[in-house]
């Protein structure tokens, strides 16, 4: 991956593609550690989260966990395109 992937089931970064795939399955079928994941973000300088999918539940939870992290919900392909354009300049 170009950017770190944080596995919600471990709340730690993962760089191996096979391990990422395995942990994604565990994330869908098991318990996640969202609080610890957001705390890891804050401790490692992350200031903005992008929630891709319908709704903004995780964005709201992240704000409650760490007030210094802002969240942006991307609910449509157009939202994703706009966010990428803003990030990439």
HTML snippet that shows the backbone in 3Dmol.js (N, CA, C, O; Angstrom):
<script src="https://3Dmol.org/build/3Dmol-min.js"></script>
<div id="view" style="width:600px;height:400px;position:relative"></div>
<script>
const pdb = `
ATOM      1  N   UNK A   1       0.828  -1.207   0.000  1.00  0.00           N
ATOM      2  CA  UNK A   1       0.000   0.000   0.000  1.00  0.00           C
ATOM      3  C   UNK A   1       0.869   1.267   0.000  1.00  0.00           C
ATOM      4  O   UNK A   1       1.980   1.274   0.529  1.00  0.00           O
ATOM      5  N   UNK A   2       0.348   2.315  -0.593  1.00  0.00           N
ATOM      6  CA  UNK A   2       1.040   3.594  -0.630  1.00  0.00           C
ATOM      7  C   UNK A   2       0.948   4.290   0.724  1.00  0.00           C
ATOM      8  O   UNK A   2       1.893   4.953   1.152  1.00  0.00           O
ATOM      9  N   UNK A   3      -0.176   4.141   1.386  1.00  0.00           N
ATOM     10  CA  UNK A   3      -0.375   4.693   2.727  1.00  0.00           C
ATOM     11  C   UNK A   3      -0.600   3.530   3.685  1.00  0.00           C
ATOM     12  O   UNK A   3      -1.025   2.454   3.264  1.00  0.00           O
ATOM     13  N   UNK A   4      -0.317   3.737   4.971  1.00  0.00           N
ATOM     14  CA  UNK A   4      -0.536   2.641   5.917  1.00  0.00           C
ATOM     15  C   UNK A   4      -2.009   2.226   5.972  1.00  0.00           C
ATOM     16  O   UNK A   4      -2.906   3.067   5.910  1.00  0.00           O
ATOM     17  N   UNK A   5      -2.231   0.950   6.085  1.00  0.00           N
ATOM     18  CA  UNK A   5      -3.570   0.409   6.299  1.00  0.00           C
ATOM     19  C   UNK A   5      -3.639   0.019   7.769  1.00  0.00           C
ATOM     20  O   UNK A   5      -2.826  -0.770   8.250  1.00  0.00           O
ATOM     21  N   UNK A   6      -4.618   0.580   8.479  1.00  0.00           N
ATOM     22  CA  UNK A   6      -4.760   0.267   9.894  1.00  0.00           C
ATOM     23  C   UNK A   6      -5.860  -0.775  10.024  1.00  0.00           C
ATOM     24  O   UNK A   6      -7.015  -0.523   9.679  1.00  0.00           O
ATOM     25  N   UNK A   7      -5.493  -1.934  10.521  1.00  0.00           N
ATOM     26  CA  UNK A   7      -6.457  -3.026  10.672  1.00  0.00           C
ATOM     27  C   UNK A   7      -7.312  -2.771  11.910  1.00  0.00           C
ATOM     28  O   UNK A   7      -6.793  -2.706  13.024  1.00  0.00           O
ATOM     29  N   UNK A   8      -8.618  -2.628  11.715  1.00  0.00           N
ATOM     30  CA  UNK A   8      -9.522  -2.352  12.834  1.00  0.00           C
ATOM     31  C   UNK A   8      -9.596  -3.483  13.845  1.00  0.00           C
ATOM     32  O   UNK A   8      -9.972  -3.255  14.994  1.00  0.00           O
ATOM     33  N   UNK A   9      -9.249  -4.685  13.445  1.00  0.00           N
ATOM     34  CA  UNK A   9      -9.302  -5.794  14.401  1.00  0.00           C
ATOM     35  C   UNK A   9      -8.071  -5.818  15.298  1.00  0.00           C
ATOM     36  O   UNK A   9      -8.072  -6.471  16.341  1.00  0.00           O
ATOM     37  N   UNK A  10      -7.003  -5.094  14.888  1.00  0.00           N
ATOM     38  CA  UNK A  10      -5.782  -5.034  15.702  1.00  0.00           C
ATOM     39  C   UNK A  10      -5.430  -3.624  16.140  1.00  0.00           C
ATOM     40  O   UNK A  10      -4.681  -3.445  17.100  1.00  0.00           O
ATOM     41  N   UNK A  11      -5.956  -2.625  15.455  1.00  0.00           N
ATOM     42  CA  UNK A  11      -5.648  -1.216  15.718  1.00  0.00           C
ATOM     43  C   UNK A  11      -4.163  -0.925  15.518  1.00  0.00           C
ATOM     44  O   UNK A  11      -3.574  -0.127  16.246  1.00  0.00           O
ATOM     45  N   UNK A  12      -3.563  -1.583  14.517  1.00  0.00           N
ATOM     46  CA  UNK A  12      -2.153  -1.370  14.191  1.00  0.00           C
ATOM     47  C   UNK A  12      -1.984  -1.363  12.672  1.00  0.00           C
ATOM     48  O   UNK A  12      -2.821  -1.900  11.948  1.00  0.00           O
ATOM     49  N   UNK A  13      -0.899  -0.753  12.195  1.00  0.00           N
ATOM     50  CA  UNK A  13      -0.654  -0.726  10.751  1.00  0.00           C
ATOM     51  C   UNK A  13      -0.278  -2.097  10.200  1.00  0.00           C
ATOM     52  O   UNK A  13       0.354  -2.908  10.876  1.00  0.00           O
ATOM     53  N   UNK A  14      -0.684  -2.333   8.953  1.00  0.00           N
ATOM     54  CA  UNK A  14      -0.366  -3.580   8.248  1.00  0.00           C
ATOM     55  C   UNK A  14       0.122  -3.197   6.853  1.00  0.00           C
ATOM     56  O   UNK A  14      -0.459  -2.321   6.213  1.00  0.00           O
ATOM     57  N   UNK A  15       1.193  -3.850   6.375  1.00  0.00           N
ATOM     58  CA  UNK A  15       1.701  -3.513   5.046  1.00  0.00           C
ATOM     59  C   UNK A  15       1.679  -4.686   4.073  1.00  0.00           C
ATOM     60  O   UNK A  15       1.798  -4.482   2.865  1.00  0.00           O
ATOM     61  N   UNK A  16       1.529  -5.904   4.571  1.00  0.00           N
ATOM     62  CA  UNK A  16       1.520  -7.082   3.706  1.00  0.00           C
ATOM     63  C   UNK A  16       0.129  -7.276   3.093  1.00  0.00           C
ATOM     64  O   UNK A  16      -0.862  -7.350   3.819  1.00  0.00           O
ATOM     65  N   UNK A  17       0.053  -7.357   1.762  1.00  0.00           N
ATOM     66  CA  UNK A  17      -1.236  -7.456   1.063  1.00  0.00           C
ATOM     67  C   UNK A  17      -2.038  -8.677   1.490  1.00  0.00           C
ATOM     68  O   UNK A  17      -3.253  -8.577   1.663  1.00  0.00           O
ATOM     69  N   UNK A  18      -1.395  -9.822   1.664  1.00  0.00           N
ATOM     70  CA  UNK A  18      -2.115 -11.026   2.079  1.00  0.00           C
ATOM     71  C   UNK A  18      -2.676 -10.877   3.486  1.00  0.00           C
ATOM     72  O   UNK A  18      -3.793 -11.311   3.770  1.00  0.00           O
ATOM     73  N   UNK A  19      -1.893 -10.261   4.362  1.00  0.00           N
ATOM     74  CA  UNK A  19      -2.368 -10.048   5.729  1.00  0.00           C
ATOM     75  C   UNK A  19      -3.532  -9.060   5.749  1.00  0.00           C
ATOM     76  O   UNK A  19      -4.478  -9.225   6.519  1.00  0.00           O
ATOM     77  N   UNK A  20      -3.460  -8.033   4.902  1.00  0.00           N
ATOM     78  CA  UNK A  20      -4.561  -7.073   4.814  1.00  0.00           C
ATOM     79  C   UNK A  20      -5.848  -7.788   4.413  1.00  0.00           C
ATOM     80  O   UNK A  20      -6.900  -7.547   5.005  1.00  0.00           O
ATOM     81  N   UNK A  21      -5.774  -8.657   3.420  1.00  0.00           N
ATOM     82  CA  UNK A  21      -6.959  -9.399   2.969  1.00  0.00           C
ATOM     83  C   UNK A  21      -7.523 -10.259   4.088  1.00  0.00           C
ATOM     84  O   UNK A  21      -8.737 -10.296   4.294  1.00  0.00           O
ATOM     85  N   UNK A  22      -6.659 -10.946   4.807  1.00  0.00           N
ATOM     86  CA  UNK A  22      -7.099 -11.798   5.915  1.00  0.00           C
ATOM     87  C   UNK A  22      -7.765 -10.970   7.005  1.00  0.00           C
ATOM     88  O   UNK A  22      -8.806 -11.352   7.537  1.00  0.00           O
ATOM     89  N   UNK A  23      -7.159  -9.837   7.332  1.00  0.00           N
ATOM     90  CA  UNK A  23      -7.707  -8.994   8.392  1.00  0.00           C
ATOM     91  C   UNK A  23      -9.007  -8.314   7.973  1.00  0.00           C
ATOM     92  O   UNK A  23      -9.853  -8.040   8.825  1.00  0.00           O
ATOM     93  N   UNK A  24      -9.185  -8.038   6.689  1.00  0.00           N
ATOM     94  CA  UNK A  24     -10.464  -7.481   6.231  1.00  0.00           C
ATOM     95  C   UNK A  24     -11.602  -8.467   6.446  1.00  0.00           C
ATOM     96  O   UNK A  24     -12.705  -8.075   6.825  1.00  0.00           O
ATOM     97  N   UNK A  25     -11.334  -9.747   6.204  1.00  0.00           N
ATOM     98  CA  UNK A  25     -12.345 -10.775   6.469  1.00  0.00           C
ATOM     99  C   UNK A  25     -12.659 -10.796   7.960  1.00  0.00           C
ATOM    100  O   UNK A  25     -13.826 -10.845   8.349  1.00  0.00           O
ATOM    101  N   UNK A  26     -11.629 -10.760   8.790  1.00  0.00           N
ATOM    102  CA  UNK A  26     -11.836 -10.760  10.241  1.00  0.00           C
ATOM    103  C   UNK A  26     -12.610  -9.521  10.680  1.00  0.00           C
ATOM    104  O   UNK A  26     -13.425  -9.590  11.600  1.00  0.00           O
ATOM    105  N   UNK A  27     -12.362  -8.398  10.032  1.00  0.00           N
ATOM    106  CA  UNK A  27     -13.057  -7.159  10.364  1.00  0.00           C
ATOM    107  C   UNK A  27     -14.547  -7.260  10.069  1.00  0.00           C
ATOM    108  O   UNK A  27     -15.368  -6.749  10.831  1.00  0.00           O
ATOM    109  N   UNK A  28     -14.898  -7.913   8.974  1.00  0.00           N
ATOM    110  CA  UNK A  28     -16.306  -8.049   8.592  1.00  0.00           C
ATOM    111  C   UNK A  28     -17.021  -9.059   9.480  1.00  0.00           C
ATOM    112  O   UNK A  28     -18.206  -8.903   9.773  1.00  0.00           O
ATOM    113  N   UNK A  29     -16.311 -10.082   9.904  1.00  0.00           N
ATOM    114  CA  UNK A  29     -16.953 -11.170  10.646  1.00  0.00           C
ATOM    115  C   UNK A  29     -16.719 -11.115  12.147  1.00  0.00           C
ATOM    116  O   UNK A  29     -17.325 -11.889  12.889  1.00  0.00           O
ATOM    117  N   UNK A  30     -15.865 -10.229  12.608  1.00  0.00           N
ATOM    118  CA  UNK A  30     -15.525 -10.204  14.031  1.00  0.00           C
ATOM    119  C   UNK A  30     -15.687  -8.833  14.645  1.00  0.00           C
ATOM    120  O   UNK A  30     -16.290  -7.933  14.061  1.00  0.00           O
ATOM    121  N   UNK A  31     -15.141  -8.695  15.822  1.00  0.00           N
ATOM    122  CA  UNK A  31     -15.216  -7.449  16.571  1.00  0.00           C
ATOM    123  C   UNK A  31     -14.067  -6.527  16.155  1.00  0.00           C
ATOM    124  O   UNK A  31     -12.931  -6.972  15.990  1.00  0.00           O
ATOM    125  N   UNK A  32     -14.377  -5.248  15.989  1.00  0.00           N
ATOM    126  CA  UNK A  32     -13.339  -4.287  15.631  1.00  0.00           C
ATOM    127  C   UNK A  32     -12.968  -3.447  16.847  1.00  0.00           C
ATOM    128  O   UNK A  32     -13.697  -3.406  17.838  1.00  0.00           O
ATOM    129  N   UNK A  33     -11.827  -2.782  16.752  1.00  0.00           N
ATOM    130  CA  UNK A  33     -11.306  -1.954  17.839  1.00  0.00           C
ATOM    131  C   UNK A  33     -11.246  -0.506  17.350  1.00  0.00           C
ATOM    132  O   UNK A  33     -10.167   0.063  17.182  1.00  0.00           O
ATOM    133  N   UNK A  34     -12.414   0.070  17.127  1.00  0.00           N
ATOM    134  CA  UNK A  34     -12.482   1.401  16.539  1.00  0.00           C
ATOM    135  C   UNK A  34     -11.868   2.455  17.453  1.00  0.00           C
ATOM    136  O   UNK A  34     -11.121   3.316  16.988  1.00  0.00           O
ATOM    137  N   UNK A  35     -12.177   2.398  18.753  1.00  0.00           N
ATOM    138  CA  UNK A  35     -11.615   3.382  19.686  1.00  0.00           C
ATOM    139  C   UNK A  35     -10.095   3.347  19.633  1.00  0.00           C
ATOM    140  O   UNK A  35      -9.455   4.392  19.517  1.00  0.00           O
ATOM    141  N   UNK A  36      -9.513   2.162  19.715  1.00  0.00           N
ATOM    142  CA  UNK A  36      -8.057   2.036  19.676  1.00  0.00           C
ATOM    143  C   UNK A  36      -7.494   2.485  18.327  1.00  0.00           C
ATOM    144  O   UNK A  36      -6.408   3.061  18.262  1.00  0.00           O
ATOM    145  N   UNK A  37      -8.234   2.218  17.260  1.00  0.00           N
ATOM    146  CA  UNK A  37      -7.797   2.646  15.932  1.00  0.00           C
ATOM    147  C   UNK A  37      -7.746   4.170  15.854  1.00  0.00           C
ATOM    148  O   UNK A  37      -6.760   4.731  15.375  1.00  0.00           O
ATOM    149  N   UNK A  38      -8.788   4.840  16.315  1.00  0.00           N
ATOM    150  CA  UNK A  38      -8.819   6.307  16.295  1.00  0.00           C
ATOM    151  C   UNK A  38      -7.744   6.866  17.222  1.00  0.00           C
ATOM    152  O   UNK A  38      -7.111   7.870  16.893  1.00  0.00           O
ATOM    153  N   UNK A  39      -7.528   6.238  18.365  1.00  0.00           N
ATOM    154  CA  UNK A  39      -6.463   6.684  19.264  1.00  0.00           C
ATOM    155  C   UNK A  39      -5.098   6.547  18.590  1.00  0.00           C
ATOM    156  O   UNK A  39      -4.231   7.403  18.768  1.00  0.00           O
ATOM    157  N   UNK A  40      -4.900   5.467  17.812  1.00  0.00           N
ATOM    158  CA  UNK A  40      -3.648   5.303  17.068  1.00  0.00           C
ATOM    159  C   UNK A  40      -3.497   6.444  16.064  1.00  0.00           C
ATOM    160  O   UNK A  40      -2.417   7.017  15.924  1.00  0.00           O
ATOM    161  N   UNK A  41      -4.604   6.772  15.359  1.00  0.00           N
ATOM    162  CA  UNK A  41      -4.563   7.882  14.404  1.00  0.00           C
ATOM    163  C   UNK A  41      -4.074   9.157  15.092  1.00  0.00           C
ATOM    164  O   UNK A  41      -3.142   9.806  14.617  1.00  0.00           O
ATOM    165  N   UNK A  42      -4.705   9.509  16.207  1.00  0.00           N
ATOM    166  CA  UNK A  42      -4.350  10.732  16.922  1.00  0.00           C
ATOM    167  C   UNK A  42      -2.906  10.742  17.391  1.00  0.00           C
ATOM    168  O   UNK A  42      -2.225  11.762  17.290  1.00  0.00           O
ATOM    169  N   UNK A  43      -2.439   9.618  17.900  1.00  0.00           N
ATOM    170  CA  UNK A  43      -1.064   9.520  18.396  1.00  0.00           C
ATOM    171  C   UNK A  43      -0.037   9.585  17.273  1.00  0.00           C
ATOM    172  O   UNK A  43       1.137   9.859  17.520  1.00  0.00           O
ATOM    173  N   UNK A  44      -0.471   9.335  16.044  1.00  0.00           N
ATOM    174  CA  UNK A  44       0.446   9.300  14.910  1.00  0.00           C
ATOM    175  C   UNK A  44       0.222  10.445  13.920  1.00  0.00           C
ATOM    176  O   UNK A  44       0.624  10.363  12.760  1.00  0.00           O
ATOM    177  N   UNK A  45      -0.418  11.504  14.390  1.00  0.00           N
ATOM    178  CA  UNK A  45      -0.517  12.721  13.599  1.00  0.00           C
ATOM    179  C   UNK A  45      -1.613  12.785  12.558  1.00  0.00           C
ATOM    180  O   UNK A  45      -1.642  13.716  11.753  1.00  0.00           O
ATOM    181  N   UNK A  46      -2.517  11.816  12.554  1.00  0.00           N
ATOM    182  CA  UNK A  46      -3.627  11.867  11.598  1.00  0.00           C
ATOM    183  C   UNK A  46      -4.611  12.937  12.064  1.00  0.00           C
ATOM    184  O   UNK A  46      -5.018  12.948  13.226  1.00  0.00           O
ATOM    185  N   UNK A  47      -4.989  13.829  11.163  1.00  0.00           N
ATOM    186  CA  UNK A  47      -5.922  14.899  11.519  1.00  0.00           C
ATOM    187  C   UNK A  47      -7.244  14.829  10.763  1.00  0.00           C
ATOM    188  O   UNK A  47      -8.221  15.462  11.164  1.00  0.00           O
ATOM    189  N   UNK A  48      -7.281  14.063   9.669  1.00  0.00           N
ATOM    190  CA  UNK A  48      -8.503  13.955   8.871  1.00  0.00           C
ATOM    191  C   UNK A  48      -8.753  12.506   8.494  1.00  0.00           C
ATOM    192  O   UNK A  48      -7.855  11.808   8.024  1.00  0.00           O
ATOM    193  N   UNK A  49      -9.986  12.062   8.707  1.00  0.00           N
ATOM    194  CA  UNK A  49     -10.411  10.722   8.300  1.00  0.00           C
ATOM    195  C   UNK A  49     -11.424  10.855   7.172  1.00  0.00           C
ATOM    196  O   UNK A  49     -12.240  11.776   7.160  1.00  0.00           O
ATOM    197  N   UNK A  50     -11.362   9.928   6.229  1.00  0.00           N
ATOM    198  CA  UNK A  50     -12.340   9.874   5.143  1.00  0.00           C
ATOM    199  C   UNK A  50     -13.130   8.587   5.289  1.00  0.00           C
ATOM    200  O   UNK A  50     -12.571   7.494   5.201  1.00  0.00           O
ATOM    201  N   UNK A  51     -14.422   8.717   5.510  1.00  0.00           N
ATOM    202  CA  UNK A  51     -15.304   7.555   5.634  1.00  0.00           C
ATOM    203  C   UNK A  51     -15.968   7.324   4.280  1.00  0.00           C
ATOM    204  O   UNK A  51     -16.740   8.157   3.804  1.00  0.00           O
ATOM    205  N   UNK A  52     -15.660   6.193   3.673  1.00  0.00           N
ATOM    206  CA  UNK A  52     -16.200   5.882   2.351  1.00  0.00           C
ATOM    207  C   UNK A  52     -17.321   4.867   2.507  1.00  0.00           C
ATOM    208  O   UNK A  52     -17.110   3.778   3.040  1.00  0.00           O
ATOM    209  N   UNK A  53     -18.510   5.226   2.043  1.00  0.00           N
ATOM    210  CA  UNK A  53     -19.666   4.351   2.161  1.00  0.00           C
ATOM    211  C   UNK A  53     -20.883   5.170   2.530  1.00  0.00           C
ATOM    212  O   UNK A  53     -20.825   6.397   2.597  1.00  0.00           O
ATOM    213  N   UNK A  54     -21.963   4.494   2.763  1.00  0.00           N
ATOM    214  CA  UNK A  54     -23.184   5.228   3.096  1.00  0.00           C
ATOM    215  C   UNK A  54     -23.178   5.622   4.567  1.00  0.00           C
ATOM    216  O   UNK A  54     -22.846   4.816   5.436  1.00  0.00           O
ATOM    217  N   UNK A  55     -23.540   6.839   4.829  1.00  0.00           N
ATOM    218  CA  UNK A  55     -23.642   7.318   6.196  1.00  0.00           C
ATOM    219  C   UNK A  55     -22.376   7.965   6.705  1.00  0.00           C
ATOM    220  O   UNK A  55     -21.392   8.125   5.982  1.00  0.00           O
ATOM    221  N   UNK A  56     -22.430   8.338   7.990  1.00  0.00           N
ATOM    222  CA  UNK A  56     -21.289   8.989   8.625  1.00  0.00           C
ATOM    223  C   UNK A  56     -21.157   8.593  10.088  1.00  0.00           C
ATOM    224  O   UNK A  56     -20.729   9.396  10.917  1.00  0.00           O
ATOM    225  N   UNK A  57     -21.519   7.375  10.401  1.00  0.00           N
ATOM    226  CA  UNK A  57     -21.459   6.889  11.777  1.00  0.00           C
ATOM    227  C   UNK A  57     -20.030   6.888  12.301  1.00  0.00           C
ATOM    228  O   UNK A  57     -19.772   7.382  13.398  1.00  0.00           O
ATOM    229  N   UNK A  58     -19.096   6.334  11.523  1.00  0.00           N
ATOM    230  CA  UNK A  58     -17.708   6.247  11.983  1.00  0.00           C
ATOM    231  C   UNK A  58     -17.077   7.626  12.122  1.00  0.00           C
ATOM    232  O   UNK A  58     -16.264   7.852  13.018  1.00  0.00           O
ATOM    233  N   UNK A  59     -17.446   8.542  11.243  1.00  0.00           N
ATOM    234  CA  UNK A  59     -16.955   9.911  11.329  1.00  0.00           C
ATOM    235  C   UNK A  59     -17.385  10.532  12.655  1.00  0.00           C
ATOM    236  O   UNK A  59     -16.578  11.163  13.337  1.00  0.00           O
ATOM    237  N   UNK A  60     -18.643  10.357  13.017  1.00  0.00           N
ATOM    238  CA  UNK A  60     -19.150  10.883  14.283  1.00  0.00           C
ATOM    239  C   UNK A  60     -18.484  10.245  15.485  1.00  0.00           C
ATOM    240  O   UNK A  60     -18.141  10.933  16.446  1.00  0.00           O
ATOM    241  N   UNK A  61     -18.299   8.941  15.438  1.00  0.00           N
ATOM    242  CA  UNK A  61     -17.624   8.252  16.542  1.00  0.00           C
ATOM    243  C   UNK A  61     -16.185   8.736  16.687  1.00  0.00           C
ATOM    244  O   UNK A  61     -15.706   8.938  17.803  1.00  0.00           O
ATOM    245  N   UNK A  62     -15.503   8.921  15.575  1.00  0.00           N
ATOM    246  CA  UNK A  62     -14.111   9.383  15.618  1.00  0.00           C
ATOM    247  C   UNK A  62     -14.021  10.756  16.277  1.00  0.00           C
ATOM    248  O   UNK A  62     -13.117  11.003  17.075  1.00  0.00           O
ATOM    249  N   UNK A  63     -14.938  11.637  15.952  1.00  0.00           N
ATOM    250  CA  UNK A  63     -14.939  12.983  16.555  1.00  0.00           C
ATOM    251  C   UNK A  63     -15.146  12.913  18.061  1.00  0.00           C
ATOM    252  O   UNK A  63     -14.559  13.698  18.806  1.00  0.00           O
ATOM    253  N   UNK A  64     -15.972  11.985  18.510  1.00  0.00           N
ATOM    254  CA  UNK A  64     -16.200  11.841  19.950  1.00  0.00           C
ATOM    255  C   UNK A  64     -14.971  11.286  20.660  1.00  0.00           C
ATOM    256  O   UNK A  64     -14.698  11.636  21.808  1.00  0.00           O
ATOM    257  N   UNK A  65     -14.244  10.437  19.985  1.00  0.00           N
ATOM    258  CA  UNK A  65     -13.055   9.813  20.579  1.00  0.00           C
ATOM    259  C   UNK A  65     -11.894  10.798  20.628  1.00  0.00           C
ATOM    260  O   UNK A  65     -11.193  10.871  21.637  1.00  0.00           O
ATOM    261  N   UNK A  66     -11.676  11.558  19.554  1.00  0.00           N
ATOM    262  CA  UNK A  66     -10.553  12.504  19.479  1.00  0.00           C
ATOM    263  C   UNK A  66     -11.031  13.783  18.804  1.00  0.00           C
ATOM    264  O   UNK A  66     -11.245  13.813  17.592  1.00  0.00           O
ATOM    265  N   UNK A  67     -11.195  14.821  19.586  1.00  0.00           N
ATOM    266  CA  UNK A  67     -11.726  16.097  19.076  1.00  0.00           C
ATOM    267  C   UNK A  67     -10.792  16.764  18.063  1.00  0.00           C
ATOM    268  O   UNK A  67     -11.215  17.662  17.334  1.00  0.00           O
ATOM    269  N   UNK A  68      -9.522  16.334  18.009  1.00  0.00           N
ATOM    270  CA  UNK A  68      -8.560  16.927  17.079  1.00  0.00           C
ATOM    271  C   UNK A  68      -8.625  16.308  15.685  1.00  0.00           C
ATOM    272  O   UNK A  68      -7.963  16.786  14.764  1.00  0.00           O
ATOM    273  N   UNK A  69      -9.406  15.265  15.528  1.00  0.00           N
ATOM    274  CA  UNK A  69      -9.533  14.594  14.238  1.00  0.00           C
ATOM    275  C   UNK A  69     -10.859  15.001  13.600  1.00  0.00           C
ATOM    276  O   UNK A  69     -11.921  14.882  14.211  1.00  0.00           O
ATOM    277  N   UNK A  70     -10.777  15.477  12.375  1.00  0.00           N
ATOM    278  CA  UNK A  70     -12.008  15.792  11.651  1.00  0.00           C
ATOM    279  C   UNK A  70     -12.317  14.638  10.707  1.00  0.00           C
ATOM    280  O   UNK A  70     -11.420  13.943  10.231  1.00  0.00           O
ATOM    281  N   UNK A  71     -13.583  14.454  10.455  1.00  0.00           N
ATOM    282  CA  UNK A  71     -14.005  13.369   9.576  1.00  0.00           C
ATOM    283  C   UNK A  71     -14.814  13.891   8.409  1.00  0.00           C
ATOM    284  O   UNK A  71     -15.601  14.827   8.548  1.00  0.00           O
ATOM    285  N   UNK A  72     -14.610  13.281   7.268  1.00  0.00           N
ATOM    286  CA  UNK A  72     -15.355  13.650   6.069  1.00  0.00           C
ATOM    287  C   UNK A  72     -16.001  12.388   5.513  1.00  0.00           C
ATOM    288  O   UNK A  72     -15.313  11.429   5.163  1.00  0.00           O
ATOM    289  N   UNK A  73     -17.332  12.395   5.436  1.00  0.00           N
ATOM    290  CA  UNK A  73     -18.065  11.247   4.905  1.00  0.00           C
ATOM    291  C   UNK A  73     -18.171  11.382   3.390  1.00  0.00           C
ATOM    292  O   UNK A  73     -18.628  12.403   2.876  1.00  0.00           O
ATOM    293  N   UNK A  74     -17.746  10.344   2.689  1.00  0.00           N
ATOM    294  CA  UNK A  74     -17.811  10.306   1.226  1.00  0.00           C
ATOM    295  C   UNK A  74     -18.859   9.263   0.850  1.00  0.00           C
ATOM    296  O   UNK A  74     -18.595   8.062   0.884  1.00  0.00           O
ATOM    297  N   UNK A  75     -20.048   9.737   0.492  1.00  0.00           N
ATOM    298  CA  UNK A  75     -21.177   8.833   0.283  1.00  0.00           C
ATOM    299  C   UNK A  75     -21.455   8.489  -1.173  1.00  0.00           C
ATOM    300  O   UNK A  75     -22.204   7.553  -1.455  1.00  0.00           O
ATOM    301  N   UNK A  76     -20.867   9.227  -2.094  1.00  0.00           N
ATOM    302  CA  UNK A  76     -21.130   8.988  -3.516  1.00  0.00           C
ATOM    303  C   UNK A  76     -19.809   8.974  -4.286  1.00  0.00           C
ATOM    304  O   UNK A  76     -18.796   9.465  -3.789  1.00  0.00           O
ATOM    305  N   UNK A  77     -19.818   8.419  -5.482  1.00  0.00           N
ATOM    306  CA  UNK A  77     -18.599   8.495  -6.306  1.00  0.00           C
ATOM    307  C   UNK A  77     -18.141   9.942  -6.536  1.00  0.00           C
ATOM    308  O   UNK A  77     -16.940  10.208  -6.590  1.00  0.00           O
ATOM    309  N   UNK A  78     -19.079  10.866  -6.671  1.00  0.00           N
ATOM    310  CA  UNK A  78     -18.717  12.275  -6.859  1.00  0.00           C
ATOM    311  C   UNK A  78     -18.005  12.828  -5.625  1.00  0.00           C
ATOM    312  O   UNK A  78     -17.068  13.617  -5.748  1.00  0.00           O
ATOM    313  N   UNK A  79     -18.452  12.412  -4.431  1.00  0.00           N
ATOM    314  CA  UNK A  79     -17.778  12.825  -3.194  1.00  0.00           C
ATOM    315  C   UNK A  79     -16.333  12.336  -3.178  1.00  0.00           C
ATOM    316  O   UNK A  79     -15.422  13.072  -2.797  1.00  0.00           O
ATOM    317  N   UNK A  80     -16.134  11.095  -3.595  1.00  0.00           N
ATOM    318  CA  UNK A  80     -14.788  10.512  -3.625  1.00  0.00           C
ATOM    319  C   UNK A  80     -13.917  11.268  -4.623  1.00  0.00           C
ATOM    320  O   UNK A  80     -12.769  11.597  -4.323  1.00  0.00           O
ATOM    321  N   UNK A  81     -14.458  11.543  -5.805  1.00  0.00           N
ATOM    322  CA  UNK A  81     -13.708  12.288  -6.820  1.00  0.00           C
ATOM    323  C   UNK A  81     -13.308  13.674  -6.307  1.00  0.00           C
ATOM    324  O   UNK A  81     -12.179  14.118  -6.520  1.00  0.00           O
ATOM    325  N   UNK A  82     -14.234  14.351  -5.632  1.00  0.00           N
ATOM    326  CA  UNK A  82     -13.951  15.690  -5.107  1.00  0.00           C
ATOM    327  C   UNK A  82     -12.876  15.635  -4.025  1.00  0.00           C
ATOM    328  O   UNK A  82     -11.989  16.488  -3.985  1.00  0.00           O
ATOM    329  N   UNK A  83     -12.954  14.641  -3.152  1.00  0.00           N
ATOM    330  CA  UNK A  83     -11.946  14.502  -2.095  1.00  0.00           C
ATOM    331  C   UNK A  83     -10.575  14.214  -2.693  1.00  0.00           C
ATOM    332  O   UNK A  83      -9.579  14.797  -2.265  1.00  0.00           O
ATOM    333  N   UNK A  84     -10.515  13.327  -3.672  1.00  0.00           N
ATOM    334  CA  UNK A  84      -9.235  13.026  -4.325  1.00  0.00           C
ATOM    335  C   UNK A  84      -8.658  14.258  -5.011  1.00  0.00           C
ATOM    336  O   UNK A  84      -7.453  14.501  -4.944  1.00  0.00           O
ATOM    337  N   UNK A  85      -9.505  15.028  -5.663  1.00  0.00           N
ATOM    338  CA  UNK A  85      -9.041  16.246  -6.329  1.00  0.00           C
ATOM    339  C   UNK A  85      -8.467  17.231  -5.308  1.00  0.00           C
ATOM    340  O   UNK A  85      -7.448  17.872  -5.562  1.00  0.00           O
ATOM    341  N   UNK A  86      -9.128  17.347  -4.152  1.00  0.00           N
ATOM    342  CA  UNK A  86      -8.652  18.257  -3.111  1.00  0.00           C
ATOM    343  C   UNK A  86      -7.336  17.773  -2.502  1.00  0.00           C
ATOM    344  O   UNK A  86      -6.440  18.572  -2.229  1.00  0.00           O
ATOM    345  N   UNK A  87      -7.227  16.464  -2.293  1.00  0.00           N
ATOM    346  CA  UNK A  87      -6.019  15.896  -1.690  1.00  0.00           C
ATOM    347  C   UNK A  87      -4.835  15.988  -2.647  1.00  0.00           C
ATOM    348  O   UNK A  87      -3.730  16.363  -2.252  1.00  0.00           O
ATOM    349  N   UNK A  88      -5.077  15.645  -3.896  1.00  0.00           N
ATOM    350  CA  UNK A  88      -3.995  15.580  -4.875  1.00  0.00           C
ATOM    351  C   UNK A  88      -3.668  16.927  -5.516  1.00  0.00           C
ATOM    352  O   UNK A  88      -2.650  17.083  -6.190  1.00  0.00           O
ATOM    353  N   UNK A  89      -4.562  17.901  -5.287  1.00  0.00           N
ATOM    354  CA  UNK A  89      -4.327  19.238  -5.829  1.00  0.00           C
ATOM    355  C   UNK A  89      -4.629  19.310  -7.255  1.00  0.00           C
ATOM    356  O   UNK A  89      -4.484  20.369  -7.865  1.00  0.00           O
TER     357      UNK A  89
END
`;
const viewer = $3Dmol.createViewer("view");
viewer.addModel(pdb, "pdb");
viewer.setStyle({}, {cartoon: {color: "spectrum"}});
viewer.zoomTo();
viewer.render();
</script>
